[in-house]
Amino acid sequence: MVGQDRAASQADVAAIIHAEAFMNVHRDPKKRRDPFTLPGPWSTKDPNADVTPERRAELEEQLGRRSAFA
């Protein structure tokens, strides 16, 4: 299980994912807008950690010029 910070079995990971999915399917979106996220043996990584804001703006500009979707 690559990317885990703590030891956990595959059954533990499956139980966490299953419980999270069940809770989110049955939640009332009027009472709770954000989906539930349960703690697991993995850490949450920042998806923007490897790109500077300047580089991200440059990449978005390039994508805007090339993209078929406005």
HELIX and SHEET records of a PDB file:
HELIX    1   1 GLN A   10  VAL A   25  1                                  16    
HELIX    2   2 PRO A   53  ARG A   66  1                                  14    
END                                                                             
